[in-house]
Amino acid sequence: MEIFFVDSELARSCNDDAIRAHCFGTVVAPVLRRRLAEIASAAHLAELRCLPQVRLHGDPDGRLMVALGPTAHLHMRPRDDPPPMADGRLVEWAVRSLLVTGVQFTPAA
């Protein structure tokens, strides 16, 4: 699957090892690197559902979240607009490129 980023700053902070560790910390940075590799190796979005560690979640607006451990999520959306199913859900096997929109840390409880 192809991965794109909303801007060059996010792309650099996700793809450069030193910057990723500085921006996201030593716990989240290696998980982010692993998730991006897992996404890139999948043929389509539906394949990510087969990886329990990914914990892919979606909402009705087409935004997607992938777990980066218990403290963060990778936010993304389909880069292209695949046709929705009759009930409005995303056709995950038709999504072959994603646009990463950010990394969000989960507030501590």
Buried (B, 14 or more C-beta within 10 A) or exposed (E): BEBEBBEEEBBEBBBEEEBBBEBBBEEBBBBBBEBBEBBEEBEBBBBBEEBEEBBBEBEEEBBBBBBBBEBBBBBBBBBEEBEEEEEEEBBBEBBBEBBBBEBEEEEEE
